[in-house]
Amino acid sequence: LIDVIKVSLIDEKDKIERELALIRVRRKADSEESLMRVVGVFKGRIVGMTPKEIIAEFTGQCSEIDSIIDNLKPYGIKEFMRSGPMALSS
């Protein structure tokens, strides 16, 4: 691990912000097609698949990740990890 070297405040209107989320969802034959549509609508990427689950990767603003999680809850989220927001000044 690298120690934090510098912290800066960035003005809200002058930043580019993104967050990464990996989400593990139950895979069921009767809902797989609609699950894939949800992943596509949010421009996600399937990064892992087994007969029982799908792992998808998403990037976006924090509010977009919240929305993705809300839309995937009905499919049965088994686990998820979020990076937290990262930003650079624009």
C-alpha positions in Angstrom: 0.0 0.0 0.0 1.1 3.5 -0.7 0.6 6.2 1.9 -1.5 9.2 1.0 0.8 11.9 -0.3 -1.5 14.7 -1.1 -5.1 15.6 -0.6 -6.8 18.4 -2.5 -10.3 19.9 -2.5 -11.9 20.0 -6.0 -14.7 22.4 -6.9 -17.9 20.4 -7.7 -18.3 22.0 -11.1 -14.7 21.5 -12.1 -14.3 17.8 -11.6 -14.7 14.5 -13.4 -15.9 11.9 -10.9 -16.3 8.1 -11.3 -16.8 5.1 -9.1 -16.3 1.4 -9.9 -18.7 -1.3 -8.7 -18.5 -5.1 -9.0 -21.9 -6.8 -8.4 -22.6 -10.5 -8.0 -26.2 -11.4 -9.0 -28.1 -14.6 -8.9 -28.4 -16.2 -12.4 -31.9 -17.7 -13.1 -33.0 -18.9 -16.5 -36.4 -17.2 -16.3 -34.9 -13.7 -15.7 -31.5 -13.9 -17.4 -32.6 -12.0 -20.5 -34.0 -9.1 -18.5 -31.0 -9.1 -16.3 -28.7 -8.8 -19.3 -30.9 -5.9 -20.5 -30.4 -4.0 -17.2 -26.6 -4.6 -17.4 -26.7 -3.2 -21.0 -28.8 -0.2 -20.2 -26.3 0.9 -17.6 -23.4 0.1 -19.9 -22.1 -2.6 -17.6 -19.7 -5.4 -18.6 -20.0 -9.1 -17.6 -16.7 -10.1 -16.1 -17.6 -13.5 -14.6 -20.3 -16.1 -15.1 -21.1 -19.4 -13.5 -24.3 -21.5 -13.8 -25.6 -19.9 -10.6 -24.3 -16.3 -10.8 -23.2 -13.4 -12.9 -20.6 -10.8 -11.9 -20.9 -7.4 -13.6 -18.7 -4.4 -13.6 -20.1 -0.8 -13.7 -18.5 2.6 -13.7 -20.2 5.9 -13.3 -21.0 8.7 -10.8 -22.0 7.7 -7.3 -25.7 8.4 -8.0 -25.6 6.1 -11.1 -24.1 3.3 -9.1 -26.9 3.7 -6.5 -29.4 3.5 -9.3 -27.8 0.3 -10.8 -27.9 -1.4 -7.4 -31.6 -0.4 -7.0 -32.4 -1.9 -10.4 -30.5 -5.1 -9.7 -32.0 -5.8 -6.3 -35.0 -7.7 -7.7 -32.7 -10.2 -9.3 -31.0 -11.1 -6.0 -27.7 -9.3 -5.4 -25.5 -11.8 -3.6 -22.5 -9.4 -3.0 -21.1 -6.1 -4.2 -18.0 -4.0 -3.8 -17.7 -0.3 -4.5 -14.5 1.7 -4.9 -15.8 4.9 -3.6 -15.6 8.1 -5.6 -12.4 9.1 -7.4 -12.1 12.5 -9.1 -9.7 14.6 -11.1 -10.1 18.3 -11.8 -11.3 19.0 -15.3 
